[in-house]
Amino acid sequence: MVCALRDEFALPFGRTRHFRGMLAPALAFLLSCGSSTPTDSAGGVSGASGNPGNTGGVSGASGGSGNVGGVSGAGEASGHVGGISGAGGNSGGGAPASGGGVGGTSGTSVSATGASGGGAAAGASGSSGASTVDASVGSAGSAATGGAIGTSGSAPDAGQGGLAGSSGDAGRPSGLLRIMPLGDSTTGSVCWRALLWQTLNQNGDQGKFQFVGSRTSDAGCTPANYDKTNEGHPGVLVTNFIKDADELTPGVQTLQSVLGPHPADVVLLHFATNDVWNGIDDTTILSAYTTVVGALRAANPKVIILAAQLIPMDPVATASCPTCACPACGARIQALNAAIPAWAMSTTTSASPVMVVDQWTGFDATPGVDTVDGVHPNATGGSPKIANNWYKALTPLF
């Protein structure tokens, strides 16, 4: 279970806003389990109860309520992808036309001309309604038959840069789908990223993607050789992230300075556990989401946002963190999740779709079932479920 931290303190290997150096860990420990409001943190799986504000390893001394262990289990459970159906948008009922990306330029079709043959059609034009994603949708981004590395005409806009020809890709200069895992400790300090990386590589997407972000955190996950790059900020509220996007660096770091150097084609957004835990209202959280999306679009105007409906949480008090219990958190999470589809509908564009991914359904926050401590996904159930839901949402985008 994670001990509570005040907003001015960061989690493992972080820093406080007012105290740094050798004093920071001691102060974080003293303040975390008293009267401070709780935020999530990441710890180890085993060991004696430890500082709830620290990030432990897999078998380090930190443990207790704030700890998240490395995931080594491979079991998956089915989940489904929550879609948003906007007016005239792709309802997710079937695969787009051959060679199409996700969505299309509003009102027009774009044809690609191959260098030595007919290029591929760029897909049916979609309206500006909210794009949807559904586990049953086939591969919308499959390469179409056409000339070798077909050119994309003049400034094509085929959703996420639809594939044209055998290997052309209008939206990705590197040819790789750049995926940014973005969130708090449920992103940076657990192992669903390792399992997602493994699943993608084992199911035909090896060499087609890379994770991007400013961090390389790892909780001792398996497989150990996975791409550890991410944008996970343990213990951070998204409503604070928009004010200072790097809690580990002295001074105020803007969203643009942190996210700009790492443009993403797809963002896996699961961010607000700490906000819910601290009683931040839904309107303020969703306003912060909008600000984050703006920064992501500044880095890549065609970025696709996969916004999670958050996993359940049921934090309990422990001897090391007596204030961590949050009986109201379950209902708060559900209220936020209920508001996310409408927010996505209002934020999506034809060039940069916002899609909802249901991470809540089928997840049991009971400690020992899908979480270690009522908050952080465990190795046997939680992380595999999250990875599986992200995988199903990502598959049509390749």
MODA-V816603 format. One record per residue. N is the residue number from 0. RES is the residue in one small letter. SS is DSSP state (alpha for helix, beta for strand, coil for the rest). Layout:
N|RES|SS ; N|RES|SS
This chain:
0|m|coil ; 1|v|coil ; 2|c|coil ; 3|a|coil ; 4|l|coil ; 5|r|coil ; 6|d|coil ; 7|e|coil ; 8|f|beta ; 9|a|coil ; 10|l|coil ; 11|p|coil ; 12|f|coil ; 13|g|coil ; 14|r|coil ; 15|t|beta ; 16|r|coil ; 17|h|coil ; 18|f|coil ; 19|r|coil ; 20|g|coil ; 21|m|coil ; 22|l|alpha ; 23|a|alpha ; 24|p|alpha ; 25|a|alpha ; 26|l|alpha ; 27|a|alpha ; 28|f|alpha ; 29|l|alpha ; 30|l|alpha ; 31|s|alpha ; 32|c|coil ; 33|g|coil ; 34|s|coil ; 35|s|coil ; 36|t|coil ; 37|p|coil ; 38|t|coil ; 39|d|coil ; 40|s|coil ; 41|a|coil ; 42|g|coil ; 43|g|coil ; 44|v|coil ; 45|s|coil ; 46|g|coil ; 47|a|coil ; 48|s|coil ; 49|g|coil ; 50|n|coil ; 51|p|coil ; 52|g|coil ; 53|n|coil ; 54|t|coil ; 55|g|coil ; 56|g|coil ; 57|v|coil ; 58|s|coil ; 59|g|coil ; 60|a|coil ; 61|s|coil ; 62|g|coil ; 63|g|alpha ; 64|s|alpha ; 65|g|alpha ; 66|n|coil ; 67|v|coil ; 68|g|coil ; 69|g|coil ; 70|v|coil ; 71|s|coil ; 72|g|coil ; 73|a|coil ; 74|g|coil ; 75|e|coil ; 76|a|coil ; 77|s|coil ; 78|g|coil ; 79|h|coil ; 80|v|coil ; 81|g|coil ; 82|g|coil ; 83|i|coil ; 84|s|coil ; 85|g|coil ; 86|a|coil ; 87|g|coil ; 88|g|coil ; 89|n|coil ; 90|s|coil ; 91|g|coil ; 92|g|coil ; 93|g|coil ; 94|a|coil ; 95|p|coil ; 96|a|coil ; 97|s|coil ; 98|g|coil ; 99|g|coil ; 100|g|coil ; 101|v|coil ; 102|g|coil ; 103|g|coil ; 104|t|coil ; 105|s|coil ; 106|g|coil ; 107|t|coil ; 108|s|coil ; 109|v|coil ; 110|s|beta ; 111|a|coil ; 112|t|beta ; 113|g|coil ; 114|a|coil ; 115|s|coil ; 116|g|coil ; 117|g|coil ; 118|g|coil ; 119|a|coil ; 120|a|beta ; 121|a|coil ; 122|g|coil ; 123|a|coil ; 124|s|coil ; 125|g|coil ; 126|s|coil ; 127|s|coil ; 128|g|coil ; 129|a|coil ; 130|s|coil ; 131|t|coil ; 132|v|coil ; 133|d|coil ; 134|a|coil ; 135|s|coil ; 136|v|coil ; 137|g|coil ; 138|s|coil ; 139|a|coil ; 140|g|coil ; 141|s|coil ; 142|a|coil ; 143|a|coil ; 144|t|coil ; 145|g|coil ; 146|g|coil ; 147|a|coil ; 148|i|coil ; 149|g|coil ; 150|t|beta ; 151|s|coil ; 152|g|coil ; 153|s|coil ; 154|a|coil ; 155|p|coil ; 156|d|coil ; 157|a|coil ; 158|g|coil ; 159|q|coil ; 160|g|coil ; 161|g|coil ; 162|l|beta ; 163|a|beta ; 164|g|coil ; 165|s|coil ; 166|s|coil ; 167|g|beta ; 168|d|beta ; 169|a|coil ; 170|g|coil ; 171|r|coil ; 172|p|coil ; 173|s|coil ; 174|g|coil ; 175|l|coil ; 176|l|beta ; 177|r|beta ; 178|i|beta ; 179|m|beta ; 180|p|beta ; 181|l|beta ; 182|g|beta ; 183|d|coil ; 184|s|alpha ; 185|t|alpha ; 186|t|alpha ; 187|g|alpha ; 188|s|coil ; 189|v|coil ; 190|c|coil ; 191|w|alpha ; 192|r|alpha ; 193|a|alpha ; 194|l|alpha ; 195|l|alpha ; 196|w|alpha ; 197|q|alpha ; 198|t|alpha ; 199|l|alpha ; 200|n|alpha ; 201|q|alpha ; 202|n|coil ; 203|g|coil ; 204|d|coil ; 205|q|coil ; 206|g|coil ; 207|k|coil ; 208|f|beta ; 209|q|beta ; 210|f|beta ; 211|v|coil ; 212|g|coil ; 213|s|coil ; 214|r|beta ; 215|t|coil ; 216|s|coil ; 217|d|coil ; 218|a|coil ; 219|g|coil ; 220|c|coil ; 221|t|coil ; 222|p|coil ; 223|a|coil ; 224|n|coil ; 225|y|coil ; 226|d|coil ; 227|k|coil ; 228|t|coil ; 229|n|beta ; 230|e|beta ; 231|g|beta ; 232|h|coil ; 233|p|coil ; 234|g|coil ; 235|v|coil ; 236|l|coil ; 237|v|alpha ; 238|t|alpha ; 239|n|alpha ; 240|f|alpha ; 241|i|coil ; 242|k|coil ; 243|d|coil ; 244|a|coil ; 245|d|coil ; 246|e|coil ; 247|l|coil ; 248|t|coil ; 249|p|coil ; 250|g|coil ; 251|v|coil ; 252|q|coil ; 253|t|coil ; 254|l|alpha ; 255|q|alpha ; 256|s|alpha ; 257|v|alpha ; 258|l|alpha ; 259|g|coil ; 260|p|coil ; 261|h|coil ; 262|p|coil ; 263|a|coil ; 264|d|coil ; 265|v|beta ; 266|v|beta ; 267|l|beta ; 268|l|beta ; 269|h|beta ; 270|f|coil ; 271|a|coil ; 272|t|alpha ; 273|n|alpha ; 274|d|alpha ; 275|v|alpha ; 276|w|alpha ; 277|n|coil ; 278|g|coil ; 279|i|coil ; 280|d|coil ; 281|d|alpha ; 282|t|alpha ; 283|t|alpha ; 284|i|alpha ; 285|l|alpha ; 286|s|alpha ; 287|a|alpha ; 288|y|alpha ; 289|t|alpha ; 290|t|alpha ; 291|v|alpha ; 292|v|alpha ; 293|g|alpha ; 294|a|alpha ; 295|l|alpha ; 296|r|alpha ; 297|a|alpha ; 298|a|alpha ; 299|n|coil ; 300|p|coil ; 301|k|coil ; 302|v|coil ; 303|i|beta ; 304|i|beta ; 305|l|beta ; 306|a|beta ; 307|a|beta ; 308|q|beta ; 309|l|coil ; 310|i|coil ; 311|p|coil ; 312|m|coil ; 313|d|coil ; 314|p|coil ; 315|v|coil ; 316|a|coil ; 317|t|coil ; 318|a|coil ; 319|s|coil ; 320|c|coil ; 321|p|coil ; 322|t|coil ; 323|c|coil ; 324|a|coil ; 325|c|coil ; 326|p|coil ; 327|a|coil ; 328|c|alpha ; 329|g|alpha ; 330|a|alpha ; 331|r|alpha ; 332|i|alpha ; 333|q|alpha ; 334|a|alpha ; 335|l|alpha ; 336|n|alpha ; 337|a|alpha ; 338|a|alpha ; 339|i|alpha ; 340|p|alpha ; 341|a|alpha ; 342|w|alpha ; 343|a|alpha ; 344|m|alpha ; 345|s|alpha ; 346|t|alpha ; 347|t|coil ; 348|t|coil ; 349|s|coil ; 350|a|coil ; 351|s|coil ; 352|p|coil ; 353|v|beta ; 354|m|beta ; 355|v|beta ; 356|v|beta ; 357|d|beta ; 358|q|coil ; 359|w|coil ; 360|t|coil ; 361|g|coil ; 362|f|coil ; 363|d|coil ; 364|a|coil ; 365|t|coil ; 366|p|beta ; 367|g|coil ; 368|v|coil ; 369|d|coil ; 370|t|beta ; 371|v|coil ; 372|d|coil ; 373|g|coil ; 374|v|coil ; 375|h|coil ; 376|p|beta ; 377|n|coil ; 378|a|coil ; 379|t|coil ; 380|g|coil ; 381|g|alpha ; 382|s|alpha ; 383|p|alpha ; 384|k|alpha ; 385|i|alpha ; 386|a|alpha ; 387|n|alpha ; 388|n|alpha ; 389|w|alpha ; 390|y|alpha ; 391|k|alpha ; 392|a|alpha ; 393|l|alpha ; 394|t|alpha ; 395|p|coil ; 396|l|coil ; 397|f|coil
